[in-house]
Amino acid sequence: MESDAQTISVKWFRVGLEICILLALGLPILLLFVTVEPFHRGFYCDDESLRHPYKDSTVPSIYLYIVGFGLNLIAVSYIPSHSSVTI
């Protein structure tokens, strides 16, 4: 059985590790966002793809919401309940 000091040190190690991972993923994205200028492209009025009629959405929004939120809710509720790792 672990002592309280070991448990606390393991928790702080996990917190530090998560912060390091967050910084490792977030800093490159932030640097790209701040330093890189996106390429801007214009369009031509005689472009054939602009002459096609407007087509409404082929997938109803309600299905997108159900799948988008539903899969996330299932994953969030299923994984912790079936995980063997305890924090």
N, C-alpha and C positions, 0 to 999 in steps of 0.2 A: 504494500500500500504506500502510495506516495505521501510525502509530508506536505504540509501547507506551503512551505517555502518553494518546494519543487513545483507544485501546482501553479503557484503565482508566477514563477519564472518561466514555465512553459507557456502560460497565457500571454505574458509580455513578449516572449519570443514570437508567438504567432501574430500578435498585433504588429510587432516590428516587421515581420516578414510580409504581412499584408500591405503595410505602408510602403515597403520597398517595391513590391510588385505593382502597386498603384502608381508609384512614381516612375517605375521603369516603363509602364505602358502609357502614362499620361504625358510625361515630358516630351517624348518625340512628337506626339500629336499636337501639343501646344506649340512646340518649336515650328512645326510645319505650318500651323495655322497663322502664326505671327510673322514668319520670315518669307514664306513662299507666296508669290503673286499668282493667282490662278489665270489660266489662259482664257481670254475672252474672244469669242467668235461671233461674228455677225451672221446675218442671213440675207439671202437674195429674194426679192419679191417674186421672181419668176421660177422659184424652186418648185419642182413638181410635187414634192411631199407636202408642201403647204397648201396645195390646191385640192387635196382630198377633203371630202365632207367630214364634219365632226362626228365621231362615233362615241356614243355614251359608254360608260363603264361596262365591261363584259361580266365582271364578278360583282354581285350586289355587296354593298358595304357591310351588311349585317353578317355575311359569311366571313368577311375579313376580320371583323371584330370578334366573332366567335372563335375562329381559329387562332388569331393573334393572342387574345386574352386567355382563351381556354387552354391552349397548350402550355402557356406560361404558368397558369394556376395549377395545372396538373403536375408539371415539373416541380414547382415550388412546394407543393403539398406532398408529393410522392417521395421525392429524394430524401428529405430529412427524416421521414417516418421509416424509411427502409435503409438508412445509413447505419453502419456499425461504428462510425467515428463519433465519439462524444466530446464535447467541448466543455 
